[in-house]
Every structure is written in C-alpha cells, then in structure tokens.
Amino acid sequence: MTKEPSPSPNDVQDLEVKDAQLIFNSVWNHLESELGIENLRFPKEIFWLNGAPGAGKGTHTEFIMRFRHLTARPIVVSDLLKSPDAQKMKDAGMLVGDREVVGIIFRELLDPKYQSGAVVDGFPRSKVQVECLKLFYLKLIELRDQYVSSLLADQFKKPHFHIVVLFVDERESVRRQLERGKRAQEHNDEVRESGMGELMELRKTDLDEDAARNRYRTFKEKTYDSLRSLREVFYYHFINAHGGIDEVRDRIIRELQYQSSLELGESTYDRLAVIPVANTIAKHARQDLVDRLDSYEERHSELFAQISKLLRDKFIPIVKRHAISGISVVSSEDPAFDNPLALAMVIDIFSERGYHAMVDVRKERIPARIDPKTFEIEVRIQRVYRFTIRFPVSEIRRGR
C-alpha cells in the first residue's frame, strides 16, 4: 500500500490562506448583505491584544486604554464565545473555530460605542485568523480609497491596526496560571462560606500543571508564530511581561508613546521619516559615548589630555561654586577650543561624568590699534566659547 506523501509547509500555508479567504469573504458578504456597505463603520484605531497565558493581558488592558484615551470596554474574545462547544474547547486549552471567532468579532466592532477606538483581547490566535486580519485591513483600505472623494469619506478613514503581544516564557506562564488558580480557588471558597462577594472565574487549565503547560504550548505554536508574521504589515509592539506591574507598564509606555508611522498620512510620514525617532537615538547612546572617548585617548591623546586638564583646572572650580543651583556658565578664550574636536571632547567628557553641557561660540570685536594715517580703529575678532553646564542639584539642610 503506497503511503501518501505529507503536505509540505508551503502546501499547508497555501491551504490556510485559502481557508482564510473563504471565511473572510463569507463573513464580510453576510454583513454587507444584512447591513449595507454604508453601515459597515468600523473603528479607525484597533489594538489587537494578545499574549502568553498568565502574561497579564487583563491587568494591563485598562492601562493601555487610558494611555490611548479609549473609553469603550475591551472586546474580550473569550467572553464573546459562550457556546457549550466553545467552552469545552477553552477548558481543554484548545482554540475555537476560526469562522465563529471572525464573525462574532467583526459584528461586535460595528457597535457605535467603539467608533473612537477599540481593544480586542485575544485575536488573532491562529494562522487563519491572522490571514483574515490582513484581509480585513486590505478591505478597509479598499473602502477608504473607493470613498475618499465622496460624502462617505469620514466614515471610511485609513485604519490604524496595532498588534500588541505580552510575552513570558513557559516556566513563568505555568507558574502564574497555577498561582492565579490558587487565588481564585481560595477566594471562591471564602465567598461560598461567607455568602458575600462574587465568584472569580476559575479556569480548569489554572488547576492542573499539564493543562497549563499545554495551554502555553498551544499559544507558542499556534498563536505566537502566526502573530510574528504581522510585523511586516502593522505596527507591532512586543512587550516583555516579566517583572512587576510598574516595570511592565514602563515598557508599554515606551512602545506606545510614538505612533506617527500609523497616525500620520503616508506622504506626511515619509516627509518626516528623515528625522530619527528620539528613542532610537538614545538606545545606544552610552556605548557610542564610550567608543568616542576611547577613540580620543587612542588617536588624539595629546589634545584629550590638554582638554581634560583644562576642565579640571579651570572649569570644575567654577562648577563647584554653583553646586547649589545645578547650573554653571563658563566662558573661555582658550585657543585650544578653536579645534572643533576639542569642543566635542568637552561635551563628551561632561556627559560621561553625569553633566549636561552645551557650548555657544560668540565672536567679539576687540580693539587692536589705531591706524596712524586714517586714525581708524582696527579690530580683531576674538572667539569666546560660552559653556552652559547643568548637573543634579545639591541637597542641603536649611535652618528653620
């Protein structure tokens, strides 16, 4: 008996894409037929939030919404899917059918309360759902281009899709799931005993280590790998969710604080893209500073030593006299600063020592002599280098 060859990865991918097209077209055509194209008003900005089990989606969703000024409650996919079959699959750590998920999410997004923006918690979670999301985006772009010059232009705006992924490793995920289950179980026991309070949701996967591990692996194999393909299409926020709540929220802020690549029009963004984003400049600033200082020592040792001594002997005594104010201004006419490299050294040396230094070069006209024939005053140009040096203010005790 001849064994059928296993399908290649490309064959599987092609099949998933075809399945996604069938599902998307079915859902979209049904909505368009039922509601009419003019009533398909989806939010302009949608955050598609996903994460490993126990990564803290519920904990951080409210914070993301406040940060982006979103008012409608998040769309939690697991809450939308309440059918008995869907519940059984969730209890086993498995995924719900793609067609059911896509249909219910699209319909929910049409609710007018989401017009200012929406957070969708738990979608996409499979390769087919990822492909459906891409098709959804392309359809909204198509509608925007179709109606850009019509009375419906305000209804069909350029969509802004953000993919947000909270990530923890398997060990941390399993630990958090079981810890969550333990807390929920203890809370529910107290509620039942006292008759006061509300029962917490208790997932079966939070009570069994094997089930919790299987849930994580389902996420890693089915969801995480699929989500990574969206980095090439949408703005992609990968959040390391290890650590405390404040630490993770600081990372979220850093990821979400700059959104021009999505919020500006394409031509506007292209115009501004020649200016680097501030956080990309600062990312490797410390290492770049160290490299420059080492280069001064290796290639310009004599000038580096001269400038270091000048700062020690002439600048620091003045700086110390202003320790309480946190700012000092030093003017110098030293010819060493006529070399632009010397000015760069000053800024870098102060930066390495924890100061913030700026330099302003001024040219002053200094009377030199009087021409004996014309009696005109001849002047020479004197460069004056004015350094502004800022530093942490000294903490002092004050009398009462």
C-alpha positions in Angstrom: 0.0 0.0 0.0 1.5 3.3 -1.1 1.8 5.9 1.7 0.5 9.3 0.8 3.3 12.0 1.0 2.9 14.5 3.8 2.0 18.0 2.7 4.9 20.5 2.6 4.9 23.6 4.7 4.1 25.7 1.6 1.1 23.5 0.9 -0.2 23.9 4.4 0.3 27.7 4.2 -1.5 27.9 0.9 -4.4 26.0 2.4 -4.5 28.3 5.4 -4.6 31.3 3.1 -7.4 29.8 1.0 -9.4 28.9 4.2 -8.9 32.5 5.4 -10.2 33.9 2.1 -13.3 31.7 2.2 -14.0 32.6 5.9 -13.4 36.3 5.4 -15.5 36.5 2.2 -18.3 34.6 3.8 -18.4 36.8 6.9 -18.0 40.1 5.0 -20.5 39.3 2.4 -23.0 38.3 5.1 -22.5 41.6 6.9 -22.7 43.7 3.7 -25.9 41.9 2.6 -27.5 42.3 6.0 -26.5 45.8 6.9 -25.5 47.5 3.7 -22.0 48.8 2.9 -22.8 52.3 4.1 -23.4 50.9 7.6 -20.1 49.0 7.9 -18.5 51.6 10.2 -15.5 50.1 11.9 -13.2 51.8 14.4 -10.4 53.8 12.9 -7.9 52.6 15.6 -7.9 49.0 16.8 -5.5 47.4 19.3 -5.3 43.7 18.7 -4.0 42.5 22.1 -2.6 39.0 22.6 -0.2 37.3 25.0 1.0 34.2 26.6 -1.2 32.7 29.3 -0.5 34.5 32.5 1.2 37.4 30.7 -1.2 39.9 32.3 -3.5 41.0 29.5 -6.3 41.6 31.9 -4.0 43.5 34.2 -2.6 45.8 31.6 -5.6 46.3 29.2 -7.0 49.1 31.3 -3.7 50.9 31.4 -3.3 50.6 27.6 -6.8 52.1 27.1 -6.1 55.0 29.4 -2.8 55.7 27.7 -4.5 55.9 24.3 -7.7 57.6 25.6 -10.0 54.8 24.7 -13.3 54.7 26.5 -15.2 51.6 25.4 -14.7 48.4 27.4 -12.3 46.0 25.7 -13.7 43.3 23.5 -12.6 40.1 25.2 -13.0 37.3 22.7 -13.2 34.5 25.3 -16.3 36.4 26.8 -17.9 36.6 23.4 -17.7 32.9 22.8 -20.1 31.3 25.3 -21.4 28.4 23.3 -21.1 25.0 25.0 -18.8 23.6 22.3 -16.6 26.7 22.5 -16.5 26.4 26.3 -15.3 22.8 26.1 -12.5 23.7 23.8 -11.4 26.6 26.0 -11.4 24.3 29.1 -9.0 21.9 27.2 -6.7 24.8 26.3 -7.7 24.5 22.6 -8.8 27.0 20.1 -12.3 27.9 19.0 -13.3 27.6 15.3 -12.0 30.5 13.1 -15.2 31.2 11.3 -17.1 31.6 14.6 -14.4 33.9 16.0 -14.1 36.1 13.0 -17.8 36.6 12.5 -18.6 37.5 16.1 -15.6 39.9 16.4 -16.5 41.8 13.2 -20.1 42.2 14.3 -19.1 43.4 17.7 -16.7 46.0 16.2 -19.7 47.6 14.4 -21.2 48.7 17.7 -21.1 52.6 17.7 -19.5 52.7 21.1 -16.2 51.6 19.5 -16.0 54.4 17.0 -13.3 56.2 19.0 -11.2 53.1 19.0 -11.2 49.5 20.4 -9.1 47.0 22.1 -9.7 43.4 21.1 -8.3 40.9 23.6 -7.4 37.5 22.3 -7.4 37.9 18.5 -5.9 36.7 16.2 -4.8 33.3 17.6 -4.2 31.2 14.6 -2.7 31.4 11.1 -6.1 31.5 9.5 -7.2 34.4 11.8 -4.0 36.2 11.1 -4.8 36.0 7.3 -8.3 37.1 8.0 -7.0 40.2 9.8 -4.8 41.1 6.8 -7.8 40.7 4.5 -9.9 42.9 6.9 -7.3 45.6 6.8 -7.0 45.5 3.0 -10.8 45.7 2.7 -10.9 48.8 4.9 -8.1 50.4 2.8 -10.1 49.5 -0.4 -13.2 51.2 1.0 -11.2 54.2 2.0 -9.8 54.6 -1.5 -13.2 54.0 -3.0 -15.0 56.7 -1.0 -12.2 59.2 -0.4 -13.8 61.8 -2.6 -17.4 61.1 -1.6 -19.8 62.1 1.2 -18.8 58.9 3.0 -15.2 59.8 3.3 -15.4 60.5 7.0 -16.9 57.0 7.5 -14.1 55.2 5.7 -10.9 56.5 7.1 -7.5 55.0 7.0 -7.4 52.1 9.5 -4.8 52.0 12.3 -4.1 48.5 13.4 -1.7 47.9 16.4 -0.5 44.4 17.3 0.3 44.2 21.0 1.9 41.0 22.3 2.7 40.5 26.0 5.2 37.7 26.4 6.5 35.5 29.2 8.4 32.2 28.9 6.8 28.8 29.6 8.1 28.5 33.2 6.7 31.9 34.2 3.5 31.3 32.4 2.8 28.0 34.1 3.7 29.5 37.5 1.4 32.4 37.0 -1.5 30.2 35.8 -1.3 27.9 38.8 -0.9 30.9 41.2 -4.0 32.5 39.6 -5.9 29.3 40.0 -4.9 29.0 43.7 -6.0 32.6 44.4 -9.3 32.1 42.6 -10.0 28.8 44.4 -9.3 30.4 47.8 -11.4 33.4 47.1 -14.3 31.3 45.8 -14.2 29.1 49.0 -14.4 32.2 51.1 -17.4 33.6 49.1 -19.2 30.3 49.4 -18.6 30.1 53.1 -19.5 33.7 53.9 -22.2 34.2 51.3 -20.6 37.6 50.4 -18.8 38.7 47.3 -18.7 37.4 43.8 -17.1 34.2 42.5 -14.0 34.6 40.4 -13.6 32.8 37.0 -11.7 29.6 37.6 -10.1 28.1 34.5 -9.6 24.3 34.5 -6.1 25.0 33.0 -5.2 27.0 36.1 -5.7 23.9 38.3 -3.6 21.4 36.5 0.1 21.9 35.6 -0.1 19.7 32.5 -3.2 21.6 31.2 -1.4 24.9 31.9 1.7 23.8 30.1 -0.4 22.6 27.1 -2.2 26.0 27.0 1.1 27.8 26.8 2.4 25.5 24.1 -0.8 26.0 22.1 -0.1 29.7 22.3 3.5 29.4 21.4 3.0 27.0 18.4 -0.3 28.3 17.0 -0.6 32.0 18.1 2.9 33.4 18.7 4.4 32.2 15.4 1.4 33.4 13.5 1.5 36.8 15.1 5.1 37.4 14.2 4.2 37.5 10.5 2.2 40.7 11.2 5.3 42.6 12.0 5.7 43.2 8.2 2.2 44.6 7.9 1.2 46.5 11.1 2.9 48.4 13.9 4.0 45.6 16.2 4.5 46.1 19.9 6.4 43.2 21.6 6.2 43.7 25.4 8.4 41.7 27.8 5.9 41.0 30.5 8.4 39.5 33.1 8.7 41.6 36.2 6.5 43.7 38.3 3.4 45.7 37.1 5.2 49.1 37.1 8.2 47.7 35.2 5.9 46.2 32.5 3.9 49.4 32.2 7.0 51.4 31.7 7.8 49.1 28.8 4.3 49.5 27.4 4.7 53.3 27.6 7.9 53.2 25.7 6.3 51.0 23.0 3.2 53.1 22.5 4.4 56.6 23.0 5.3 57.1 19.4 2.8 56.2 16.7 3.5 58.6 13.8 4.1 55.7 11.5 0.4 54.9 11.7 -1.3 58.1 12.7 0.2 60.4 10.0 -0.7 60.2 6.4 1.7 58.2 4.2 3.2 61.2 2.4 3.5 63.1 5.7 5.2 60.3 7.4 7.6 59.8 4.5 8.5 63.5 4.7 9.3 63.3 8.5 11.0 59.9 8.4 14.3 61.5 7.6 14.4 62.7 11.2 15.2 59.8 13.6 12.8 59.0 16.4 14.2 60.2 19.7 14.2 56.8 21.5 16.3 55.3 18.6 19.0 57.9 19.2 19.2 57.2 22.9 19.1 53.5 22.5 22.8 53.0 22.0 24.0 56.4 23.3 26.0 55.2 26.2 28.0 52.7 24.2 28.6 55.3 21.4 29.9 57.7 24.1 32.3 55.1 25.5 33.6 54.4 21.9 34.2 58.1 21.2 36.1 58.6 24.5 38.3 55.6 23.9 38.9 56.9 20.4 40.0 60.3 21.8 42.5 58.5 24.0 43.9 56.3 21.3 44.0 58.7 18.3 44.2 62.2 19.9 45.9 61.6 23.2 47.7 64.9 23.5 44.6 67.0 22.8 42.5 64.8 25.0 44.9 65.2 27.9 45.0 69.0 27.3 41.3 69.4 27.4 40.9 67.1 30.4 43.4 69.2 32.4 41.7 72.4 31.3 38.4 71.2 32.5 39.9 70.0 35.8 41.8 73.3 36.5 39.6 76.0 35.0 36.0 74.6 34.7 35.4 72.4 37.8 36.4 75.1 40.4 33.7 77.4 38.8 31.2 74.5 38.7 31.7 73.7 42.3 30.8 77.3 43.3 27.4 76.7 41.7 26.7 73.3 43.2 23.5 74.5 44.9 21.9 75.9 41.7 22.7 73.0 39.4 23.8 75.2 36.6 27.1 76.9 35.8 28.2 79.1 32.9 31.9 79.2 32.0 33.4 81.5 29.3 36.8 80.8 27.8 39.0 82.2 25.1 41.5 79.4 25.2 42.8 78.8 21.6 42.5 75.0 22.2 38.8 75.3 21.5 39.4 76.6 18.0 39.7 72.9 17.2 36.1 71.6 16.7 37.3 68.2 18.1 38.1 69.9 21.4 34.5 71.1 21.8 33.2 67.6 21.1 35.6 66.3 23.8 34.3 68.8 26.3 30.7 67.7 25.7 31.5 64.0 25.8 33.7 64.3 29.0 31.0 66.1 30.9 28.4 63.6 29.6 30.4 60.7 30.9 30.7 62.3 34.3 27.0 62.9 34.6 26.8 66.5 33.5 24.8 68.0 30.6 27.0 70.5 28.7 26.2 72.9 25.8 28.5 75.3 24.0 27.8 78.6 22.3 30.5 80.2 20.2 30.5 84.0 20.1 32.6 86.4 18.1 33.6 89.7 19.7 35.3 92.6 18.1 38.3 93.6 20.2 40.1 97.0 19.5 43.6 96.2 18.4 45.2 99.5 17.3 44.6 102.9 15.7 45.8 103.4 12.2 48.3 106.4 12.3 47.3 107.6 8.9 43.5 107.2 8.9 43.1 107.3 12.7 40.6 104.4 12.3 40.3 101.8 15.0 41.3 98.4 13.7 39.7 95.4 15.5 40.5 91.8 15.8 37.9 89.0 16.1 38.1 87.2 19.4 36.2 83.9 19.7 34.6 83.4 23.1 33.4 80.0 24.0 30.5 80.0 26.4 29.8 76.7 28.1 26.5 76.0 30.0 26.9 73.1 32.3 23.9 71.5 34.1 24.1 68.9 36.9 22.0 67.4 39.7 21.2 70.0 42.4 23.0 69.5 45.8 20.7 68.5 48.6 21.4 70.8 51.6 20.0 71.2 55.0 18.3 74.5 55.7 17.9 76.2 59.1 14.4 76.8 60.5 
